[in-house]
Amino acid sequence: MELQLLNAIVLIFGISLIVGLLFNPLRIPPLVGFILTGIIVGPNGLGIVQSLEEVNILAEIGIVLLLFTIGLEFSFAHLWQIRKMLLVSGSIQVFLTFLVSFFIATLIGLPFAEAVLLGFLFALSSTAVVLRILHQRGEMSTPHGNIILGVLIFQDIIAIPMIMAIPFLASISAPAAVQAFSVESLSSMLTIDILILVILVVAAKWGVPWFLYQIARTRDRELFLLFIVVTCFGVAWLVSLAGISLALGALLAGLLISRSEYSHQAIGSIVPFRDIFTSFFFVSVGMLLDVGFLLEHLGLVLLLIVGVIVAKGLIAAVVPVVLGYPIRTITLVGLALAQVGEFSFILSRSGLDYGILSPESYQLFLVTALITMAMTPFVIGGGPMLSDRLRRVGFLNRTLDARRPVEEPEREHLREHVMIIGYGVTGRNLARAAKVGGIPYVILEINPETVRKERALGEPIHYGDATTETVLAHADIESARIAVIAINDPISTRQIVEVCRRLNPHLYIIVRTRYLIEVAPLQDLGASEVVPEEFETSLEIFTRVLNKYLIPKDRIEGLTAEIRSDTYQMLRNPKKHPPTLTDLVYRLSNVSIVTYTVDPASPLAGKTLGDLNLRRRHDVLVLAVLRGEQTITSPGGETEILPDDIVIVLGMPEPVARASVLFSASEKDTPV
């Protein structure tokens, strides 16, 4: 028996690895590969693995660990920060999808309990698949990414009462659904739940933190891991004695530790085991899928798949419509949530075990869920193209524009202004700087809540999707001098650059992006300057490292400017650059180059370099003088030094340091 299980494990992981390598170029999530592995090795496929019972035990361990880590990552503080987005977007999507699924299931004559369970199953989307795709595309911080994240978090939370409701649904008979809510059963359930809640609260407040502290004092990683595992399975086992599933018990065990200072270490310790055992769960799901059933009911399966994607996509699109977002965000949110989630597999498995789902319904659900999840990367990838086509539909544009989520006040047309697209950290800082400098500016933002809030504070901010020509035209793109694009959506950024350049060929376009690899495509589309966060962050770190080694500030600034100039120039035209002044400084490491501003009270003010003779008297050489917009290179003896000039001086460190008093002295009689 042990050898048989070992053979199954080796075969499962070996085939999963091969399938994963084949799926990786297509960006299909690994869990789809695990399900396909189960189909291949299971009794309904090639029949290579026959020990289903042992695989199911490993799968149950995976579910326990999965829900345990979800409990560990549960942050009430984070949920409170996004509570409005989470509650509004999540509740709309989940409850609308549940009602539609429940209504259709009831309409075709399914029992009450099965109709409710199907409503649960189709209300959930795949957190693992969708968030991974958004992360790969760099869209986690976009407006549609924030909405999707809020919906998925709400789904994960609402899945908890869904899991708890399955045993209760199993006791409900279809003809007498209302009668099943007897006073005795309800009071018994409430008593057990309250008792468990009290035990967990006491353990979370006093018991678990004390044990964790004692174990952490030993600094023994093995003991810490052992305590985490014992807590996970121990709480799950105790809760199961009250008739609650092991999975829900594991979730509650994670909540016990989530608020302690050791939760991050617990997550790091348990995640590798979770990933391994969770893979067995999806393999076991694949083993239960009957390929013959799929082929026999192919027409019905295809109809269900199309129906699920279309129905869930339209329902999910209601969320950004209600919140006042434009067509692009509406489309991307709808497509991203148009699949069935991994939690639905857990619920369906429990429904089958409790007899709520018939084997036929379970098979139909498995096939539908698997294929919708496998299609998710391609469905999300088609979002930008679909949104562009929908924007060309006049009826949709008129209907959505008529919502007027933000009232637009009358304003004067601007000229030579700065257009700020995106009001995040970069946009806010730029607006503040423009206000201080007296530069006219206008802000375009896609989040209606941000627009309302900032407009109340007096900011010239307007609601609109900057990928649309009419929105840019309304912001006077034709007469703007500079456009700064500072949004987190790389695809939208490219579209905005292309439209801005087409509408105003003379516009100076500055783009903030994440990675160096995005610089060249943006420049090809018409960006004048591209500032990659990846590169600028590395420069900041580099500067702080050199500061710690006491490298002179002027040398750091010179080297930073040279690296920035060389790198950006290399991205535009990768040619070999000639040596620069900074190269000379590195060859002569004991030489300093410093810039000084001439104080009006300085003894140098109003005198020529010939009169001062700084090289002979003070052993320093003036390389250049900056005067407003004018740069005087190779200054001669007749060059006069005026107040507020910026003088660039070269020399040995000590003479340069002594000469500093000449530029900032407050007494005219300081000897020169």
C-alpha positions in Angstrom: 0.0 0.0 0.0 2.8 2.4 0.9 4.6 1.6 -2.4 1.4 2.1 -4.3 0.9 5.6 -2.7 4.6 6.5 -3.5 4.1 5.5 -7.1 1.0 7.7 -7.3 2.8 10.7 -5.8 5.8 10.3 -8.2 3.5 9.9 -11.2 1.3 12.9 -10.2 4.2 15.2 -9.7 6.0 14.0 -12.8 3.1 14.5 -15.2 2.1 17.8 -13.4 5.6 19.1 -14.2 5.4 18.2 -17.9 1.9 19.7 -18.2 3.0 22.8 -16.4 6.0 23.3 -18.7 3.7 22.9 -21.7 1.1 25.4 -20.3 3.6 28.0 -19.1 4.2 29.7 -22.6 0.4 30.0 -22.9 0.2 31.6 -19.4 -2.4 29.0 -18.3 -2.4 28.8 -14.4 -0.7 25.8 -12.8 -3.9 24.6 -11.1 -5.5 24.0 -14.5 -2.5 21.8 -15.2 -3.0 19.9 -12.0 -6.7 19.3 -12.9 -5.6 18.1 -16.4 -3.0 15.8 -14.7 -5.9 14.3 -12.6 -7.9 13.7 -15.8 -4.9 11.9 -17.4 -3.8 9.7 -14.6 -7.3 9.1 -13.1 -9.7 6.2 -13.6 -11.6 8.1 -16.2 -8.5 8.8 -18.2 -5.5 6.4 -18.7 -6.2 4.8 -15.3 -2.5 5.0 -14.3 -3.4 5.9 -10.6 -6.0 3.8 -8.9 -5.4 4.7 -5.3 -8.0 7.4 -5.2 -8.6 7.1 -1.4 -5.0 7.9 -0.6 -5.0 10.8 -3.0 -8.2 12.2 -1.5 -6.6 12.1 2.0 -3.6 14.2 0.7 -6.2 16.5 -1.0 -8.0 17.0 2.2 -4.7 18.0 3.9 -4.2 20.5 1.1 -7.6 22.1 1.6 -6.9 22.4 5.3 -3.6 24.1 4.7 -5.1 26.4 2.0 -7.8 27.7 4.3 -5.4 27.9 7.2 -3.1 30.3 5.2 -6.2 32.3 4.1 -7.0 32.8 7.8 -3.4 33.8 8.5 -3.5 36.5 5.7 -6.9 37.8 6.9 -6.3 41.5 7.9 -9.1 43.4 9.5 -7.1 46.6 9.2 -6.7 46.2 5.5 -10.3 45.3 5.0 -11.3 48.5 6.9 -9.2 50.6 4.6 -11.0 49.3 1.5 -14.4 48.6 3.2 -16.4 50.8 0.9 -15.1 49.3 -2.3 -15.2 45.8 -0.8 -18.7 46.0 0.5 -20.3 47.8 -2.5 -18.5 46.0 -5.3 -18.4 42.6 -3.6 -22.0 42.5 -2.4 -23.4 43.6 -5.8 -21.5 41.0 -7.7 -22.0 38.0 -5.3 -25.7 38.6 -4.6 -26.7 39.3 -8.2 -24.8 36.3 -9.4 -26.3 34.1 -6.7 -29.9 35.3 -7.4 -29.6 34.8 -11.2 -28.1 31.3 -10.7 -30.6 30.3 -8.1 -33.5 31.6 -10.3 -32.3 29.6 -13.3 -31.8 26.4 -11.3 -35.2 26.7 -9.7 -36.7 27.4 -13.1 -35.4 24.1 -14.6 -36.8 22.2 -11.6 -33.8 21.6 -9.4 -34.4 21.0 -5.6 -34.2 24.0 -3.3 -30.9 23.0 -1.6 -29.2 22.2 -4.9 -30.4 25.5 -6.4 -28.9 27.4 -3.4 -25.6 25.5 -3.7 -25.4 26.2 -7.4 -26.0 29.8 -6.6 -23.0 29.6 -4.2 -20.8 27.9 -6.8 -21.3 30.3 -9.6 -21.2 33.4 -7.4 -17.4 32.8 -6.8 -14.6 33.6 -9.1 -10.9 32.5 -9.1 -8.8 34.6 -6.8 -5.6 32.6 -7.5 -6.0 32.7 -11.3 -7.2 36.3 -11.7 -4.7 38.0 -9.3 -1.8 36.1 -10.8 -2.8 37.3 -14.3 -3.2 40.9 -13.1 0.2 40.8 -11.3 1.9 39.5 -14.5 0.2 42.3 -16.5 1.2 45.0 -14.0 -2.5 45.9 -13.4 -2.9 45.3 -9.7 -3.0 49.1 -8.8 -5.2 50.1 -11.7 -8.8 51.2 -11.2 -10.2 47.9 -12.6 -7.5 46.0 -10.5 -8.8 47.7 -7.3 -12.4 46.8 -8.1 -11.5 43.2 -8.9 -9.4 42.9 -5.8 -12.3 44.2 -3.7 -14.8 41.7 -5.2 -12.4 38.8 -4.8 -11.7 39.6 -1.1 -15.5 39.8 -0.5 -15.9 36.4 -2.2 -13.3 34.8 0.0 -15.0 36.2 3.1 -18.5 35.2 2.0 -17.3 31.7 1.2 -17.0 31.1 4.9 -20.7 31.2 5.7 -21.3 29.3 2.4 -19.1 26.4 3.7 -20.9 26.5 7.0 -24.3 26.4 5.3 -23.6 23.1 3.4 -24.4 20.7 6.3 -27.5 22.7 7.0 -28.6 22.6 3.3 -28.2 18.9 3.3 -30.9 18.6 6.0 -33.4 20.6 4.0 -35.9 18.7 1.8 -37.1 20.5 -1.3 -40.9 20.3 -0.6 -40.5 21.6 3.0 -37.6 24.0 2.9 -39.2 26.4 5.2 -40.2 23.8 7.8 -36.5 22.7 8.1 -35.8 25.9 10.0 -37.1 24.4 13.2 -36.5 26.1 16.6 -34.6 23.1 17.9 -32.2 22.8 15.0 -31.6 26.6 14.9 -31.0 26.9 18.7 -28.7 23.8 18.7 -26.6 25.3 15.8 -26.4 28.7 17.5 -25.4 27.2 20.8 -22.5 25.2 19.2 -21.4 28.3 17.2 -21.4 30.5 20.3 -19.5 28.0 22.3 -16.9 27.6 19.5 -16.7 31.4 19.2 -16.0 31.8 22.9 -13.3 29.2 22.9 -11.6 30.8 19.9 -11.8 34.3 21.3 -10.2 33.1 24.6 -7.5 31.2 22.7 -6.8 34.0 20.3 -6.4 36.6 23.1 -4.5 34.6 25.7 -3.7 31.1 24.9 -2.1 31.1 21.4 0.0 34.4 21.9 1.5 33.0 25.1 2.5 29.7 23.5 3.8 31.5 20.5 5.9 33.8 22.6 7.4 30.9 24.6 8.3 29.0 21.5 9.7 32.1 19.7 12.0 32.6 22.7 13.7 29.2 21.9 14.6 30.5 18.4 14.0 26.9 17.2 12.4 26.9 13.7 11.4 23.3 14.0 9.5 23.8 17.2 7.8 26.9 15.7 6.7 25.0 12.6 5.5 22.1 14.8 3.3 24.4 16.9 1.8 26.0 13.8 0.9 22.6 12.3 -0.5 21.3 15.6 -2.6 24.5 15.9 -3.9 24.2 12.3 -4.9 20.5 12.5 -5.8 20.5 16.2 -8.3 23.3 15.9 -9.7 21.8 12.7 -10.2 18.5 14.5 -11.8 20.0 17.5 -14.2 22.1 15.4 -15.0 19.0 13.3 -16.3 17.3 16.5 -19.1 19.9 16.5 -20.1 18.9 13.0 -18.2 21.7 11.2 -15.9 20.8 8.3 -12.2 20.4 8.7 -11.7 23.2 6.1 -13.6 25.7 8.1 -11.8 24.7 11.3 -8.5 25.3 9.6 -9.7 28.8 8.5 -10.6 29.6 12.2 -7.2 28.2 13.3 -5.5 30.7 10.9 -7.6 33.5 12.4 -6.2 32.6 15.8 -2.7 33.4 14.7 -3.4 36.2 12.2 -3.4 39.0 14.7 -0.2 38.0 16.4 3.2 39.4 15.5 4.2 35.9 14.4 1.7 35.5 11.6 4.2 36.4 8.8 6.7 33.8 10.0 3.8 31.3 10.2 2.8 32.0 6.6 6.4 31.6 5.4 6.8 28.3 7.2 3.5 26.7 6.0 3.3 28.0 2.4 5.6 25.4 0.8 3.6 22.5 2.4 0.3 24.2 1.4 1.4 24.5 -2.2 2.4 20.8 -2.4 -0.7 19.4 -0.8 -3.1 21.8 -2.5 -1.9 20.5 -5.8 -3.3 17.1 -4.8 -6.7 18.6 -4.3 -6.8 19.9 -7.9 -5.4 16.6 -9.1 -8.2 14.7 -7.2 -10.8 17.0 -8.8 -9.4 16.1 -12.2 -9.6 12.4 -11.3 -13.3 12.7 -10.7 -14.0 14.4 -14.0 -15.5 11.9 -16.5 -14.2 12.5 -20.0 -16.8 10.2 -21.4 -19.5 12.3 -19.8 -18.0 15.4 -21.3 -18.0 14.0 -24.8 -21.5 12.6 -24.4 -22.9 16.0 -23.3 -20.6 18.3 -25.3 -23.3 20.5 -26.6 -24.8 21.1 -23.2 -21.3 21.8 -21.8 -20.4 24.3 -24.5 -23.8 26.1 -23.8 -23.1 26.2 -20.1 -19.5 27.6 -20.6 -20.8 30.4 -22.9 -23.7 31.1 -20.6 -21.4 31.3 -17.5 -18.9 33.6 -19.1 -21.5 35.9 -20.6 -23.8 36.0 -17.6 -21.0 36.4 -15.0 -19.3 39.0 -17.2 -22.4 41.1 -17.5 -23.3 40.8 -13.8 -19.7 41.7 -12.8 -19.8 44.7 -15.2 -22.7 46.1 -13.2 -20.2 46.9 -10.3 -18.1 49.6 -12.2 -21.3 50.9 -13.8 -22.8 51.6 -10.4 -19.6 53.1 -9.2 -19.4 55.4 -12.2 -16.4 54.1 -14.1 -16.0 54.3 -17.9 -16.5 51.6 -20.6 -12.9 50.4 -20.4 -13.0 49.7 -16.7 -16.5 48.2 -17.0 -15.3 45.8 -19.7 -12.1 44.7 -17.9 -13.8 44.0 -14.6 -16.6 42.0 -16.3 -14.1 39.8 -18.2 -11.8 39.3 -15.3 -14.6 37.8 -13.1 -16.3 35.7 -15.7 -15.1 32.3 -14.5 -15.7 29.9 -11.7 -13.3 29.9 -8.7 -11.3 27.4 -6.8 -13.4 27.8 -3.7 -16.3 26.5 -5.8 -14.5 23.2 -6.2 -14.4 22.8 -2.4 -18.1 23.7 -2.1 -19.0 21.3 -4.9 -17.0 18.5 -3.4 -18.8 19.0 0.0 -22.1 19.2 -1.8 -21.4 15.9 -3.5 -20.4 14.3 -0.2 -23.5 15.5 1.5 -25.7 14.4 -1.3 -26.9 17.9 -2.3 -25.4 17.6 -5.8 -26.2 14.7 -8.1 -23.3 13.0 -9.8 -24.5 14.4 -13.2 -24.8 18.0 -11.8 -21.3 17.6 -10.3 -19.8 16.5 -13.6 -21.4 19.3 -15.5 -20.1 21.8 -12.9 -16.5 20.3 -13.0 -16.3 20.6 -16.8 -17.7 24.1 -16.8 -15.5 25.4 -14.0 -12.3 23.8 -15.5 -12.8 25.2 -19.0 -13.8 28.7 -17.8 -10.7 28.9 -15.6 -8.5 27.7 -18.4 -9.9 30.4 -20.7 -9.4 33.2 -18.2 -6.0 34.4 -19.5 -7.3 34.6 -23.0 -10.6 36.3 -21.9 -8.7 38.9 -19.9 -6.2 39.4 -22.7 -9.0 40.3 -25.1 -10.4 43.0 -22.7 -8.6 46.1 -24.2 -9.6 45.2 -27.8 -13.3 44.6 -26.7 -13.4 47.9 -24.8 -12.1 49.8 -27.8 -14.9 48.3 -29.9 -17.5 49.0 -27.3 -16.5 52.7 -27.1 -17.3 53.0 -30.8 -20.9 52.0 -30.2 -22.8 55.3 -30.0 -25.6 53.9 -27.9 -23.3 52.7 -25.1 -21.3 55.9 -25.1 -24.5 58.0 -24.9 -26.0 55.8 -22.2 -22.9 55.7 -20.0 -22.1 59.4 -20.4 -25.7 60.2 -19.4 -24.9 58.9 -15.9 -22.7 61.9 -15.2 -21.1 60.4 -12.1 -19.3 63.7 -11.5 -20.8 67.0 -12.4 -18.5 69.0 -14.7 -18.4 72.7 -13.9 -18.0 75.3 -16.6 -14.4 76.4 -17.1 -12.2 78.6 -19.2 -10.1 77.0 -22.0 -6.4 76.7 -21.1 -3.3 77.3 -23.2 0.3 76.3 -22.5 -0.8 74.3 -19.5 0.3 71.0 -18.0 -2.0 68.1 -18.4 -1.7 65.6 -15.5 -3.2 62.2 -16.3 -3.6 60.1 -13.1 -3.8 61.6 -9.6 -1.7 59.2 -7.6 1.4 60.1 -5.7 3.2 61.4 -8.8 0.2 63.4 -9.9 -0.4 65.0 -6.5 3.2 66.1 -6.2 3.2 67.5 -9.7 0.0 69.4 -9.1 1.4 70.8 -5.9 4.6 71.9 -7.6 2.7 73.5 -10.5 0.5 75.4 -8.0 3.6 76.8 -6.2 5.2 77.7 -9.5 2.1 79.4 -10.9 1.9 77.0 -13.8 -1.6 76.4 -15.2 -2.6 72.7 -15.1 -5.5 70.3 -15.4 -5.9 66.8 -14.0 -7.7 63.8 -15.6 -8.7 61.0 -13.3 -10.8 57.9 -13.8 -11.8 57.3 -10.2 -15.0 59.3 -9.6 -14.6 59.3 -5.8 -11.2 60.9 -6.1 -12.6 63.5 -8.5 -15.4 64.5 -6.1 -13.1 64.7 -3.1 -10.3 66.7 -4.9 -12.7 69.0 -6.7 -14.3 69.9 -3.3 -10.7 71.0 -2.3 -10.5 73.3 -5.3 -8.3 71.2 -7.6 -8.9 71.6 -11.4 -9.6 67.9 -11.8 -12.0 66.2 -14.3 -13.5 62.8 -14.6 -12.7 60.8 -17.7 -10.8 58.0 -19.4 -7.8 59.5 -21.0 -7.6 56.8 -23.7 -10.6 58.5 -25.3 -10.1 61.4 -27.7 -13.1 63.4 -26.6 -11.9 63.4 -23.0 -8.5 64.7 -24.0 -10.0 67.3 -26.3 -12.3 68.5 -23.5 -9.1 69.0 -21.4 -7.6 71.2 -24.3 -5.0 68.7 -25.4 -4.4 70.7 -28.6 -3.2 73.8 -26.7 -1.4 72.0 -23.9 2.4 72.4 -23.6 3.2 69.3 -21.5 1.3 66.1 -20.7 2.5 63.9 -17.8 1.1 60.4 -17.8 1.3 58.8 -14.3 -1.0 55.9 -14.2 -0.4 52.2 -13.3 -2.0 50.6 -16.3 0.7 49.9 -18.9 -1.8 49.1 -21.7 -3.7 52.3 -21.2 -0.5 54.3 -20.9 0.5 53.2 -24.4 -2.9 54.1 -25.8 -2.8 57.5 -24.1 0.6 58.3 -25.5 -0.5 57.4 -29.0 -3.7 59.5 -28.8 -1.9 62.5 -27.3 0.8 62.5 -30.0 -1.9 62.2 -32.7 -4.0 65.1 -31.3 -1.0 67.4 -30.6 2.2 66.7 -32.6 4.1 69.4 -30.7 3.1 68.2 -27.2 5.9 67.3 -24.8 4.9 64.0 -23.3 6.5 62.7 -20.1 5.6 59.2 -19.0 6.1 57.4 -15.7 6.4 53.7 -16.1 7.6 50.7 -14.1 10.3 48.9 -16.0 13.1 49.8 -18.3 11.8 47.4 -20.9 8.7 49.6 -21.4 10.8 52.7 -22.3 11.5 51.9 -26.0 7.9 51.0 -27.0 6.6 54.2 -25.4 9.2 56.3 -27.2 8.2 54.7 -30.5 4.6 55.7 -29.8 5.6 59.3 -29.3 6.7 59.8 -25.7 9.2 62.6 -25.3 10.6 61.4 -22.0 10.0 58.1 -20.2 10.9 57.8 -16.5 11.1 54.2 -15.4 10.6 53.6 -11.6 12.8 50.6 -11.7 15.8 52.6 -12.8 15.1 55.7 -10.7 14.7 53.5 -7.6 18.1 51.8 -8.3 19.7 55.3 -8.6 18.3 56.3 -5.2 19.6 53.1 -3.6 23.0 53.7 -5.3 23.1 57.2 -4.0 22.4 56.2 -0.4 25.1 53.4 -0.6 27.7 55.9 -1.7 26.6 58.4 1.0 27.3 55.7 3.6 30.8 55.3 2.3 31.3 59.1 2.7 31.8 59.7 -1.1 31.7 63.5 -1.6 28.2 64.7 -2.4 29.2 66.6 -5.6 30.8 63.4 -7.0 27.7 61.4 -6.2 25.5 64.0 -7.9 27.8 64.1 -10.9 27.9 60.4 -11.3 24.1 60.1 -10.8 23.5 62.7 -13.5 25.9 60.9 -15.9 24.4 57.5 -15.3 20.9 58.9 -15.8 22.0 60.7 -19.0 23.9 57.7 -20.4 21.2 55.2 -19.6 18.3 57.2 -21.1 20.5 58.0 -24.2 21.4 54.4 -24.5 17.8 53.4 -24.6 17.2 55.9 -27.4 20.4 55.3 -29.4 22.7 52.5 -28.1 26.1 54.0 -29.2 29.4 54.2 -27.4 29.8 57.4 -25.5 33.0 59.4 -25.2 34.6 60.0 -21.8 33.1 62.6 -19.6 34.2 64.9 -16.7 33.1 62.3 -14.2 35.6 59.8 -15.8 38.3 62.4 -15.1 37.2 62.6 -11.4 37.4 58.8 -11.1 40.9 58.8 -12.6 41.9 61.6 -10.2 40.2 60.3 -7.1 41.7 63.0 -4.8 40.1 65.9 -6.9 36.8 67.4 -5.9 34.3 69.3 -8.1 31.9 71.5 -6.1 29.2 74.1 -7.0 28.8 77.3 -5.0 26.1 80.0 -5.1 27.6 83.5 -4.9 26.1 85.3 -1.9 25.3 89.0 -2.6 27.5 89.9 0.4 30.4 87.7 -0.9 33.8 89.5 -1.5 33.8 87.9 -5.0 30.6 89.6 -6.1 31.2 92.3 -8.7 34.9 91.3 -9.4 36.4 89.5 -12.4 38.3 86.2 -12.2 41.4 88.1 -13.3 41.1 90.3 -10.2 40.5 87.4 -7.9 43.2 85.1 -9.3 41.6 82.1 -7.4 44.0 79.5 -8.9 47.1 81.2 -7.5 45.8 82.5 -4.3 43.5 79.7 -3.2 44.6 76.8 -5.5 41.2 76.3 -7.0 40.0 76.5 -10.7 36.7 77.9 -11.9 35.4 75.5 -14.6 32.1 77.2 -15.4 29.6 79.9 -14.3 25.8 79.4 -14.4 23.9 82.6 -14.6 20.1 82.1 -15.0 19.6 80.3 -18.3 23.1 81.2 -19.5 26.1 78.8 -19.0 29.6 80.4 -19.2 32.1 77.6 -20.1 35.9 78.1 -19.9 35.6 81.5 -18.2 38.5 83.9 -18.7 40.1 86.6 -16.6 37.6 89.2 -17.9 34.6 87.1 -16.7 32.8 89.0 -13.9 31.3 87.1 -10.9 27.8 88.4 -10.1 25.5 87.8 -7.1 23.5 84.6 -7.3 25.8 83.1 -9.9 26.5 79.4 -9.5 30.2 78.8 -9.8 31.6 75.3 -10.5 35.0 74.9 -8.9 37.7 72.1 -9.2 40.5 71.5 -6.8 42.0 69.4 -4.1 39.5 68.7 -1.2 41.2 71.0 1.4 41.6 74.1 -0.8 38.0 73.6 -2.1 36.7 73.5 1.4 38.6 76.6 2.5 37.4 78.5 -0.6 33.8 78.0 0.4 33.9 81.0 2.7 34.6 83.3 -0.2 31.3 82.5 -1.8 29.2 82.8 1.4 31.0 85.4 3.5 28.9 88.1 4.9 31.7 90.6 5.3 33.0 92.5 2.3 36.5 92.8 3.9 37.1 89.0 3.8 40.6 88.6 2.3 40.6 87.2 -1.2 
